[in-house]
Amino acid sequence: MIYDLVKKSRSYRRFDGKKAMTKEELRTLVDLARLSPCGGNKQYLKYVTVCGPENNKKVYDCLAWAGYLTDWDGPVEEERPTGYIIMLRDKTIQANLSVDEGIAAQSIFLGATEMGYGGCFLMNVKREKLMESLGIDKERYSVSMVIALGVVKEQVEIEPMPKDGNVKYWRDENQVHHVPKRSLDEILAGEL
């Protein structure tokens, strides 16, 4: 059921580093993005898939994790993602961000969830460093986001938004990740 799939498609930040993703699995996820709707059928999004310890480290070193968890520098080495999909904009087709990035990223996320993986969309990226370390053509492409993927090694709980409206996610003493969400009634601006 799509409801359950969406509900399970959370932002996860800790993974089982012993269970590596394969190039074929990453290709399958990119294919889902390729098949997704896009504005004007421009198909300007391109992708670089990354797996394997050496290449994964190059990507990891360019990322910042969990802005609200100020006392956490990101996952320890054995809990890092085992695959990445770097989403690029082909500037020869379209230079600016659009809704297409979100549509394609969500398709990747839902596919990963169905395959038994989880992930995290990362926008806080050292883009120049990443492109240089992976040999990505800076003239033609710009980095839209990095999608970190792997076998999930953390529990994420969705809970009601607190009365004070604080949207910040947090971890409890058992390292359970809590994500406040507004209620359906709160986000419905009208029902005609």
Secondary structure, DSSP 8 states (H G I E B T S, - for coil): -HHHHHHH--B---B-TTS---HHHHHHHHHHHHHS--GGG---EEEEEEESHHHHHHHHTTB---TT-TT--S--GGGS-SEEEEEEEETTT--S--HHHHHHHHHHHHHHHHTT-EEEEE--B-HHHHHHHHT--TTTEEEEEEEEEE-B-S-EEEEE--TT-----EE-TT--EEEEE--HHHH-----
